[in-house]
Amino acid sequence: MSYYLHHVPGRLRVKTPHVKKNRFIVEEIKQLLNALPGIEFYEINTVTGSIIINYNPQDVSEDKIVSVLEESGYFDSSNAMSNDQYIHTAVSRISHTAVSLLTIFI
């Protein structure tokens, strides 16, 4: 699993392999997010490694949230896929699978 970051003002989705199947790190991330002003809601999914964060952009920025996660070692933005890259990768995998299946049945 790679890192992934998607952002619209007020909502941030981060995927990180550190969260996947690791409840101890989830508790640490909860403490980090609770300490930031402007965090309105967050959801951490240990199955997918996804963190969804709703925040007030007047109180905290996307950059601040990401930097807190990076400084703690839970995210690496230099290796993060953008939304476009993520979709392209998913479509490529689906296309490859479809072509493979077609060659079996033809």
KAQUI-V354960 format. One record per residue. SS is DSSP state (2 for helix, 1 for strand, 0 for the rest). PHI is phi in radians with two decimals (NA if undefined). BURIAL is 1 if it has 9 or more other C-alpha atoms within 8 Angstrom, else 0. Layout:
ss->[SS,SS]
phi->[PHI,PHI]
burial->[BURIAL,BURIAL]
//
This chain:
ss->[0,0,1,1,1,1,1,1,0,0,1,1,1,1,1,0,0,0,0,0,0,0,2,2,2,2,2,2,2,2,2,2,2,2,2,0,0,0,1,1,1,1,1,1,1,0,0,0,0,1,1,1,1,1,1,0,0,0,0,0,0,2,2,2,2,2,2,2,2,2,2,0,0,0,0,0,2,2,2,1,1,0,2,2,2,2,2,2,2,2,2,2,2,2,2,2,2,2,2,2,2,2,2,2,2,0]
phi->[NA,-1.79,-1.50,-2.52,-2.45,-2.33,-2.42,-2.25,-0.89,1.65,-2.52,-2.32,-2.05,-2.18,-2.02,-2.53,-1.16,-1.17,-1.48,-1.07,1.02,-2.37,-1.18,-1.15,-1.17,-1.00,-1.10,-1.16,-1.16,-1.02,-1.10,-1.08,-1.20,-1.13,-1.42,-1.51,-1.23,1.57,-1.33,-1.67,-2.83,-2.57,-2.37,-2.05,-1.96,-1.35,-1.34,-1.69,1.36,-1.81,-2.17,-1.87,-2.21,-1.74,-2.54,-1.62,-1.09,-1.34,-1.81,-2.66,-1.76,-1.02,-1.05,-1.14,-1.09,-1.11,-1.14,-1.11,-1.15,-1.20,-1.06,-1.52,1.48,-1.72,-2.60,-2.31,-1.17,-1.20,-1.93,-1.49,-1.41,-1.46,-1.05,-1.09,-1.12,-1.09,-1.13,-1.04,-1.10,-1.12,-1.14,-1.08,-1.13,-1.11,-1.07,-1.08,-1.12,-1.09,-1.12,-1.06,-1.16,-1.10,-1.17,-1.24,-1.55,-1.70]
burial->[0,1,1,1,1,1,0,0,0,0,1,1,1,1,1,1,1,1,1,1,0,1,0,0,1,1,0,0,1,0,0,1,1,0,0,1,0,1,1,0,0,1,0,1,1,1,0,0,1,1,1,1,1,1,1,1,1,0,0,1,0,1,0,0,1,1,0,1,1,1,0,0,0,1,1,1,1,0,0,1,1,1,1,0,0,1,0,0,0,0,0,0,0,0,0,0,0,0,0,0,0,0,0,0,0,0]
//
